[in-house]
Amino acid sequence: MDTQVVLGRDYKPRVLDGVLAESLTYAGAIVLEGARACGKTMTALHAAESHVFLDDEASLQLAELAPATLLEGARPRLLDEWQLAPQLWNQVRRQVDRSASPGQFILTGSAVPADDATRHTGAGRFLRLRQRTLSWFERNPAVAKVSLASLFAGEAPRPAPAVMDFADLVAELVRPGFPALLDLPPSGAARLLRAYLDEMIRADVGRLIDVRHEPVVLERLVRSLARSTAAETRVSVMAADLEAVAPGIKADTVGRYLEIFERIFLVEPQRAWRPALRTRARLRSQDKWHLADPSLAVAALGVDAAGLMVDPNTVGLLFESAVVHDLSVLSVPLDGAVMHYRDSNNHELDAVVVLPDGRWGAVEVKISATQIPSAAQSLARAVAQIDGDPAFRLVVTATGGTLVLDDGTITCPLSALCP
């Protein structure tokens, strides 16, 4: 459909477009999930032939009185914010069962409903896809030259000079990946990001559970996540971080809040990878946590570009989170997962892109080109512990150029990465 006609905005292409189009050729219904305002409605509308917006009061009334009428229309039909009327799940399932054709429905949602019968009757009918906020490639596709798919195919990129300095990096980290906020001035974007977090904490969480603590506790938890973004942090450590505003809060309670944050797509865990090892080292299994967009971490920390310019350590963590975010977006066409690796000898990989066929790529993240040699050595030491060779070793920088080192390690800036 023409998004300009329906919503008054031209469509900005997304990496997920091709995956969604292909999925509609074999799945009866697609469930497109992700954080609020990340672009799900636009992406789904672009692929749909008809639509209904369930955040409209009249549509919600019809969902109660005559739900079948909401499913009438050209296919694929978009049911936007379906979780507001979860009873439609079974209606969609039955229509998919009755039809011999794929591509019947697209359901979008910004929260995962409770695990009940509606969530367990979609096997073989529903395919779930994750939409994330804009990657650097989607913001500025003309810059990108290093294809993730090509790296897995063993193709070396062409050398290219650096295109970004530290100030450019900070400006890009502060810039939101939410499409509607992308081109706002920094002060306006920061204010809306803070309002976004406030709304998620005060409204969205409460729709899923009965919150026993005041909003300030959840605000402090989000700030704790922002401070430890891209780092392995135990739930017990987060609980200790909340003691000042919630004395005696238990790790189980904090874990429950993290689960809800996941269900509203405010945070995304980066799971630990568990490969077979050549050594007798033990694998660490602690997750890393990332907010849905690096700019949300900036907002939660209450800093701006000027504050980040004098805090390179925080910039480094935020940049690593941005790299993990973008690898997650760019690996979707490959059906890849982005994990991390660390063993008991402290050999680690900031990111590991793992494909269903067993291929994997090892990634180290550094801000500056001056750190590339040490990063390449760290990659080599970590890879030597793992049984099997990676498809590629990659050092992603912010301010470096694109180059293949003598040992075969590839380095490129994040701005150069594309699907």
N, C-alpha and C positions, 0 to 999 in steps of 0.2 A: 504494500500500500504506500501511497504518497504521504510521508510524515508531514510535509508542508501543508497539505490539505487538511489533515486530521488534527495536528497539534500546532501548526503554524511555524514549524522549524524544519530546516533542511536536515537530511540525515548525514551524519558523519560516519564513514565506514569503520567497522570494528573487526578485530581479528576473528571474533566468534562467528561472523556472518557466514563464512564458508562451511563451518562445522554445523551450524544450525540448518543451512540449506540442505546439506547432505543428510543430516539426521532425519529431516522430514521425508526423505525418500524411503525410509525403512521403519521408522517408529510411528506408532499410532498417535502418540501425544508427546510433546516435549515440555518438560518442566524447567523453566529458565529462572534460576534463583540467584540472588546476590544482594548486596547492600542497597538500602534505599538510595535512590537518585544516581545509581551507577550507570544508568542507560538501558535498563532492561526493557522498558516500555517501547522506547524508540527502536531498539534492535528487533524486538518481537513484531512490532507494528510494520516495520520494513519488510518482514518476511510473510506477514499474514495477508489474507484476502478479506477478512471481516474482523470485527472486534466488539468487545463490551468492556467497559471500565467498571469494576466492581467497587471502587471507592466512591461511586455515585449512589446517592441514597435511593433513587428509583430502582437502580439495578439490584441493590441489596434487598429491597422489598420483593422484587420479582424472584430473587433467589429463594425466598421463603414461600411465596405463594404459587409460583409457576416456574420452577427452575429449568424445566425443559425448554422454555422459550428463549432462555439466554444462550442456548447452544445452537440455535437456528442461525444459519448464515453461511456464506461461502467459506470453503476450507482452503488452507488452515485458518481456523477461527481463534482469535486471541481472547483469552479470559485473563484480564489484567488484575493483579492483586487477588488471586483466587483464594488465598488463605483467609480472606474476610468472609468467604462463604464456603467453608470446607466441605459442606454437603454436596457441592458440585462435583467433587472428586469421583464419587460413585456414578454420578450421571454421565460424566465423561468416559469413565471406564466402560460402562454399558454401551455407549455409542461406538466406542472404538471396537468393542467386541462384535458389534453388529456389522461393522463395515469391513470390507475386504481390502480397503485402500489405506495406505499409510498417510501420515501428514494431516491428521484430522484437527488437532488442537495444539495451541501453544498456551501454556499456563505460566504466568509470571508471578513471583512472590518475593517479598522482602523479609519474610520470617517463616520458619519451619513450624507448622502446627505440632501439637503434641503427638507422640507416637501412639496412635490408635488405629482403628480398622481402616481409616481412610488412607493411611500411609503404607499399608501392607497388602494392598490389592492391585498394585500397579505392575507387578512383575510381568515382563514380556510385553507390556503395553506402553509404559511410560519410560522415557529416557530423561535423566536429569543432566542439565548443563549449568555450569557456574559462570556468571558474568561478573567481572571485576571492574574496578574503575579504570580510567584510561591509562594505558602504558605510555612510556615516552615515545615509542614508535607510533602509536595512534595519535598522539598530539602533533607530531611532526614527522610524517612518514618519508618525506623527501631526504632526510638526513641518513636514514638507516641503510646500511650496506652489508651487514654481516648476518646471514640467515642461520637460524638455529637448526633448521632442517638440513642445510648444507654442511654444517659442522658435524651432524650425525652421519652424513654421507661421506665424511672424510675429505671434504673440499676445503682448501685453505683460502681465506679471504685475501683480497688485495690490500697492500699497505696503504694507509691513509693518515694524514696528519691529525693532530688534536684539534678539536673545535670548541672546547669549553674550558673556562678557568674556574677557580674556586667560587668566585662571586656568581658566576652563571649557575653552578651546581646548587648553591644555596637558594637562588631564585627559583630554580626548578623544583626543589624539595618543598618550598613554601607554596608553590602553585598547586591548586587542587586538581585531582584527577577526575572529579565529578563534572560531567559535561556542562551542566548549567552554570558552574562556578568558574570554568576554565579561564575566561577572559576578563574576569573582574579585577579591579585594582586590589593589591595585597591587603589593604586595611579592610575593605568590604568583604573579601573572601574569608579573611580570618574571623570576622564577626559572624558570618554565616556558618562557618565550620564549628565554632563554639556553640552556636544555636543548634546545629545538627546533633552534636554530642549531647547537649542538654535534652533535646527531644527524644533521642534514643534512650537515655537513662530514665527520664521522667514518664515517658509514655509507652515506648515499645516494650521495654522490659516488663512493665506492669501488665501488659496484655497477655503475657505468657505465664507469669507466676505472681504469687502474692509476696511482694518484697517486704522483708521484715525490718530492713534498715532504712534510714533516711537517704535521700538522693546523694548527700555528700559522701557517703560510703562508696557508692558506685562511681562517683566522680573521682574519688581518690584511687579506686582500683584502675580506672582507665588511665589515670596519670602514672600509676605504677607500671602499667603495661607499656606506656609510652617511654618511660625512662629505661625500661629493660628491653625495648624492641630489638629483635634480632639476637637476643642473648638467651641462653638456657636459664630459665628461672623456675624454681619450684613453687608450687602453690603455697607451701608453708611460708616461704619468704614473702610472698605477696600478702599473706594473712598478717605477718608481722608488720608489714608496711602500713596496714590499716588500723593497727592498735590505737593510734592517737584518736581516731574518730569512731572506732568500734571496738572498745576494750573486750578482750576475750573472744573475738570472732574466731571461728574454727576454720581450719583448712578445707574441710568438707563444704562449708558454706561458700567459701570463696570459689571452690571448684564448681559448685552449682551455678554461681553467677557467671563464671567463665563459659559454662555450657550454654547459658542463655545468650551471652554475647555472641557465641558461635551461631546460635539459631537465628539471631537477627542479623548475622553477617557483619557484625561490628569488628570482630577479630577473626583471624585465621591462623591456626597452628601450623607450624612447619615441623613435620614429624621427623623423628630420627630414622635414618636408613640403617638396615641391619644386613649387610652383605656377609658372605663367607670371607674369613680372614686367612692370610698366610702366616700370621703370628699368633701368639697365645694371649694377645691383649684382649681385654674385655670391652665390649661396646657400651657406650653410654646411650641411654634411651630417653633423656629429657627433651621435651618439646621446646621449640622456640615459638614466640608469639609475635604476631604482627597485626597492627590495626589495619582496617580495610584499605586505607590509603595513607601514605607517609605524611601527607598534609594534616591528617587528623592527629597524628602523634605530635606534630608541631603545635597544633592548636591546644591539645591537652596539656602540653608543657608550658603554655603561655608565653612562648617566645616568638620573635619575628626574625626577619632576615638579618637585621643588625645584631640581634642577640646570638644567632647561629654563627655569624662571621667570626666571633671571638671564642667559639666553643667547638673546635674541630673534632673532639671526641664524640660529641652528640651528633655532629654532621656525619661522622663515619658510620654510626649505628643506623641513622636514618637512611643513609645511602645504601647500606646493605639491605635494609628492608625494601627500598625501592627496587633493587636488583632482584630480590626474591619475588616481589610482586610482579615485575615485568616478565621474569622467566615463567611464572605461573600462567600469565596471559599468553605468552608466545608459544608455550609448549602444548596448549590446548589442541591445535590441529594435529599434533603428534600423539595425542592421548597420553601425554606425559604427566608425571608428578614431580614436584620440587621438594626435596627433602634435605637433610643435613647429616653430616657424619662426624663423630668424635669417638676416639677410643681411650682406654685407660692410660695410654702413654701420651695423651694430649695431641695426637695427630688428628687434624680436623679438616673438613671441607665446609666452606660457608654454605654451599649449595650443591646438591647432586640432582641432576635432571635424569629421571629414570623412565624408560619406555616399557610398554607391555612386553616387547620381545626380548627384554633383558639388557638391551644396550643402555649405557649410562654415560653421562658427561660430568666431569669434575670441575667445579667453579670456585675460584677464590675472588674476593671482592676487596679492592683497594681504591682509595680516592685518587692518589697521585701516581704519575708515571714513574717517579723515583722509587716507588715500592714494588715495581713489577719484578725485578730480579729476585727479591726475597720471597715474593708471593709464588713465583714459579718453583723455587726450591721447596717451599712448604707444600705445594701441590704434589711435587714428585715424592716427597717423603710420605705423605698420606696415601697416595695411590699405591706405593710400594707395599703397604700393609694389606691391601685388598686383593682377594683372589680374583684374577681377571683384569683385563686392561680396559680403560675407558675409551669411548669413541673419540673423545677430545679432552684436552686440559685447557681451561680458559681462565684468564685473569681479566675480570671486568673492572674498568676504572671509570672515574668521572672525567679526569683531565688529561688522560693519555690518548695516544693515537691507536691505529690498528696495525698490528705487526705479528709475524710468526717468528718466534725466538729460535735459536739454534737447536734447542732440545725438542722442538715441535710444539711447545706451548704457544697458544694463540692469546693475544691480548687485544682488547678493543674497548672503546668507551660504551657505556650503556646506551647512549644516544644512537649508536650504530647498529644495535641489535634489532632484528626483525624476524618474523616467522620463518 
